[in-house]
Amino acid sequence: MKGIEYKTNVSRNSNMSKLQAGYLFPEAMHKVVGFYKENTNIIIDTFTSLGYDVYGGKNAPYVWVHFPNQSSWDVFAEILEKTHVVTTPGSGFGPGGEGFVRVSAFGHRENILEACRRFKQLYK
């Protein structure tokens, strides 16, 4: 019909992808990514200072902490019980995740700092 614009789902989805990728607001996206990278670095620094090997955290806001010769579920349960901080048992991601817990950097800075303080208390 003349004078009526009809957008297909394809064009709407294309516009949403640009928005989701930070296409329209790159400065805001960089600021958010930078914030979570800082949280990730705090977590990495905490566990490396305690002598643990850590992996990840470079291109995603998740840090994998290795607890050699321990069940990932046992480590998860200990952390939850003694610190009241939720992590994710690595074995939930498959056999290669056994012996690891995944720590997320998603959160307010003060919550990340408090969780890391509790990790230090538990594993000092």
C-alpha positions as CSV (number, residue, x, y, z in Angstrom):
1,M,0.0,0.0,0.0
2,K,1.2,3.4,-0.8
3,G,2.3,5.6,2.1
4,I,2.6,2.7,4.6
5,E,5.9,1.3,5.5
6,Y,6.0,-2.4,6.2
7,K,9.1,-3.7,8.1
8,T,9.7,-7.4,8.0
9,N,11.0,-9.4,10.9
10,V,14.4,-9.6,9.1
11,S,14.8,-5.8,9.1
12,R,13.6,-5.5,12.7
13,N,16.0,-8.2,13.8
14,S,18.9,-6.6,11.9
15,N,18.3,-3.3,13.7
16,M,18.2,-5.1,17.0
17,S,21.5,-6.9,16.3
18,K,23.1,-3.5,15.7
19,L,21.8,-2.2,19.0
20,Q,22.8,-5.3,20.9
21,A,26.3,-5.2,19.4
22,G,26.8,-1.7,20.6
23,Y,26.6,-0.4,17.0
24,L,24.5,2.6,17.9
25,F,26.2,3.3,21.3
26,P,29.8,2.2,21.1
27,E,31.1,4.4,23.9
28,A,28.5,3.0,26.3
29,M,29.3,-0.5,25.2
30,H,33.0,0.0,25.8
31,K,32.3,1.5,29.2
32,V,30.2,-1.6,30.3
33,V,32.7,-4.0,28.9
34,G,35.5,-2.2,30.7
35,F,33.7,-2.3,33.9
36,Y,33.3,-6.1,33.8
37,K,36.9,-6.5,32.7
38,E,37.9,-4.7,35.8
39,N,35.7,-7.0,37.9
40,T,37.3,-10.0,36.1
41,N,40.8,-8.7,36.9
42,I,39.9,-8.3,40.6
43,I,38.8,-12.0,40.6
44,I,41.9,-13.2,38.8
45,D,44.2,-11.2,41.1
46,T,42.4,-12.6,44.2
47,F,42.9,-16.3,43.2
48,T,46.4,-15.9,41.8
49,S,47.5,-14.2,45.0
50,L,46.2,-17.2,46.9
51,G,48.3,-19.5,44.7
52,Y,45.5,-20.9,42.4
53,D,45.8,-21.3,38.6
54,V,43.1,-19.4,36.8
55,Y,42.0,-19.5,33.2
56,G,39.6,-17.4,31.1
57,G,38.5,-13.9,31.9
58,K,40.2,-12.5,28.8
59,N,37.2,-12.5,26.3
60,A,34.4,-13.3,28.7
61,P,33.5,-12.3,32.2
62,Y,34.1,-15.7,33.7
63,V,37.1,-17.0,35.5
64,W,37.9,-20.7,35.9
65,V,39.7,-21.5,39.1
66,H,41.6,-24.8,39.3
67,F,41.3,-26.8,42.5
68,P,43.6,-29.8,41.8
69,N,42.5,-33.2,43.1
70,Q,39.2,-31.9,44.4
71,S,35.7,-32.4,43.1
72,S,34.2,-29.3,41.6
73,W,30.9,-30.0,43.4
74,D,32.8,-30.3,46.8
75,V,34.6,-26.9,46.1
76,F,31.3,-25.3,45.1
77,A,29.6,-26.6,48.3
78,E,32.5,-25.4,50.5
79,I,32.5,-21.9,49.0
80,L,28.7,-21.6,49.2
81,E,28.5,-22.9,52.8
82,K,31.5,-20.9,54.2
83,T,31.3,-17.7,52.2
84,H,27.7,-17.5,50.9
85,V,29.1,-16.8,47.4
86,V,27.6,-18.7,44.5
87,T,30.0,-20.1,41.9
88,T,29.4,-22.8,39.3
89,P,30.9,-26.3,39.5
90,G,33.0,-26.9,36.5
91,S,31.8,-30.5,36.0
92,G,28.5,-29.0,35.0
93,F,30.2,-28.1,31.7
94,G,31.4,-31.6,31.1
95,P,34.2,-33.9,32.2
96,G,36.9,-31.4,31.4
97,G,35.5,-29.0,34.0
98,E,36.1,-31.4,36.9
99,G,38.4,-29.8,39.4
100,F,37.3,-26.2,38.5
101,V,34.8,-23.7,39.6
102,R,33.6,-20.8,37.4
103,V,33.4,-17.4,39.0
104,S,31.3,-14.7,37.3
105,A,32.4,-11.1,37.1
106,F,28.8,-10.0,36.5
107,G,27.9,-7.9,39.5
108,H,28.2,-4.6,41.3
109,R,31.8,-3.7,42.1
110,E,31.2,-3.7,45.9
111,N,29.7,-7.3,45.6
112,I,32.8,-8.5,43.7
113,L,35.1,-6.9,46.2
114,E,33.2,-8.5,49.1
115,A,33.2,-11.9,47.5
116,C,36.9,-11.7,46.9
117,R,37.5,-10.7,50.5
118,R,35.5,-13.8,51.6
119,F,37.6,-16.0,49.2
120,K,40.8,-14.6,50.7
121,Q,39.5,-15.4,54.2
122,L,38.5,-18.9,53.2
123,Y,41.7,-19.9,51.3
124,K,44.4,-17.8,53.0
